[in-house]
Amino acid sequence: MANYPFTALVLLSTLVVSFLAWRNERWLDALMLDTRAVLKQKQNYRLLTSGWIHADGMHLFFNVFSLWSFGSALESVYGPLAVAGPHLAGIVGGGLLALFLHRNEPYRALGASGGVCGVIFASVMLLPGGSVMIFPVPVPIPANVYAFLFLIVTYVGMRRGGDGIGHDAHFGGAIIGILVAALLYPAAAVDQAFMLIAILALASGLLYLSVRAKKSVRPF
């Protein structure tokens, strides 16, 4: 773990906080993202703390496994900042997008998915030539191809809704993650300029369509 101390620290703290929150429902409620608590009661800390709690063991496992897989590889090459920046900004950025899209309705969310997606998209740019395995696809998918497919699939999930998955946080976290990585490592951003511009262009178009299609909901 000496080569990836930040990733190890985040994983350990996420495991501890998630397990403790499962044993204390009041703590779980106090840490998760809640539109009314943030907008009405100004509990902005929830935008960050929601990334350290999870709904169940499977939810926790997938996020921890994904963060470990991508975060350790990224940190071993670029250092802690390459993971810390996209991860923390991804959690907050994903929460902000969810907050914006659901600002007129009761909405609650939890999980590190926004931060994990931020780290994955940072890896796509900073570690070019990689691949991603997705169950049940039997072959690895080139990371840059995965990035575009991910945005499209996530957009579809945002439009459909009702599946209990925080697609908004995934989408927002991914875009914020790659933007933070580009700001932290401009030379890498220049090297991957075409892919970066293409990803941001696709994300902008899908986000516009999502906001435009969002049904009006009476303010709570």
CORZI-V784082 format. One record per pair of residues at least 12 apart in sequence whose C-alpha atoms are under 8 Angstrom apart, sorted by sequence separation. I is the first residue (numbers start at 1). J is the second residue. D is the distance in whole Angstrom. If there is no record, write none. Layout:
I_J_D, I_J_D
This chain:
34_46_7, 71_83_6, 130_142_6, 131_143_4, 155_167_7, 33_46_5, 129_142_7, 130_143_5, 154_167_6, 32_46_6, 33_47_6, 129_143_7, 132_146_7, 154_168_8, 31_46_6, 32_47_8, 128_143_8, 129_144_8, 30_46_8, 33_49_8, 128_144_8, 154_170_7, 155_171_8, 32_49_7, 33_50_5, 154_171_6, 31_49_5, 32_50_4, 31_50_5, 32_51_8, 95_114_8, 124_143_6, 94_114_5, 124_144_6, 151_171_7, 32_53_7, 91_112_7, 93_114_7, 94_115_8, 31_53_7, 91_113_7, 92_114_8, 91_114_5, 92_115_8, 124_147_7, 90_114_5, 91_115_4, 28_53_7, 90_115_4, 175_200_7, 89_115_7, 90_116_7, 121_147_7, 87_114_8, 88_115_6, 90_117_7, 91_118_8, 87_115_4, 90_118_5, 175_203_7, 86_115_7, 87_116_6, 89_118_8, 90_119_8, 87_117_8, 87_118_6, 21_53_7, 86_118_5, 87_119_6, 86_119_5, 18_52_6, 17_52_6, 18_53_4, 17_53_6, 18_54_6, 83_119_6, 86_122_7, 15_52_8, 14_52_5, 13_52_7, 14_53_7, 48_88_7, 51_91_6, 82_122_8, 18_60_8, 48_91_6, 47_91_7, 48_92_6, 15_60_8, 47_92_5, 48_95_8, 47_95_5, 63_111_8, 71_119_6, 47_96_7, 63_112_6, 67_116_5, 70_119_7, 71_120_8, 74_123_6, 63_113_6, 66_116_7, 70_120_6, 60_111_8, 144_195_7, 148_199_7, 151_202_8, 155_206_7, 159_210_7, 59_111_8, 67_119_7, 74_126_8, 147_199_8, 151_203_7, 155_207_8, 158_210_7, 11_64_6, 63_116_7, 67_120_8, 70_123_7, 74_127_7, 113_166_8, 117_170_6, 121_174_6, 125_178_7, 117_171_8, 120_174_7, 121_175_7, 148_202_8, 152_206_8, 159_213_8, 55_110_7, 114_169_5, 118_173_5, 119_174_8, 122_177_6, 126_181_8, 155_210_7, 159_214_8, 11_67_8, 54_110_6, 55_111_7, 113_169_7, 114_170_5, 117_173_6, 118_174_4, 121_177_6, 122_178_5, 125_181_8, 11_68_7, 53_110_6, 54_111_5, 109_166_7, 113_170_6, 114_171_7, 116_173_8, 117_174_5, 118_175_7, 120_177_8, 121_178_5, 122_179_8, 52_110_8, 53_111_5, 54_112_8, 114_172_7, 115_173_6, 118_176_6, 119_177_6, 122_180_8, 50_109_7, 51_110_6, 52_111_6, 53_112_7, 114_173_4, 115_174_8, 118_177_4, 119_178_8, 122_181_6, 7_67_7, 8_68_8, 50_110_5, 51_111_5, 52_112_6, 113_173_8, 114_174_7, 117_177_7, 118_178_6, 7_68_7, 50_111_6, 51_112_4, 33_95_7, 50_112_7, 51_113_7, 115_177_8, 126_188_6, 51_114_8, 125_188_7, 126_189_8, 7_71_6, 35_99_6, 39_103_8, 51_115_7, 125_189_7, 7_72_6, 4_71_8, 35_102_7, 101_168_8, 125_192_6, 4_72_5, 7_75_7, 35_103_6, 3_72_8, 6_75_8, 35_105_7, 36_106_7, 98_168_5, 4_75_5, 35_106_6, 36_107_8, 97_168_6, 98_169_6, 125_196_7, 3_75_7, 4_76_6, 34_106_7, 35_107_5, 97_169_7, 3_76_5, 7_80_8, 34_107_6, 35_108_7, 95_168_8, 6_80_5, 33_107_8, 34_108_4, 94_168_6, 95_169_6, 98_172_8, 4_79_7, 5_80_7, 33_108_5, 34_109_7, 94_169_4, 97_172_6, 3_79_8, 4_80_7, 7_83_7, 32_108_7, 33_109_5, 93_169_7, 94_170_6, 96_172_8, 6_83_7, 32_109_6, 33_110_6, 94_171_7, 95_172_8, 6_84_7, 32_110_5, 91_169_7, 94_172_4, 93_172_6, 94_173_4, 93_173_5, 94_174_8, 92_173_8, 90_172_7, 91_173_6, 94_176_8, 90_173_4, 93_176_6, 89_173_7, 90_174_7, 90_175_8, 90_176_6, 89_176_6, 90_177_5, 89_177_7, 86_176_7, 87_177_7, 86_177_4, 89_180_8, 85_177_7, 86_178_7, 86_180_6, 85_180_6, 86_181_6, 85_181_7, 82_181_7, 82_184_8, 101_211_7, 105_217_6, 101_214_8, 104_217_6, 105_218_7, 104_218_6, 105_219_6, 106_220_7, 104_219_4, 105_220_6, 103_219_8, 104_220_6
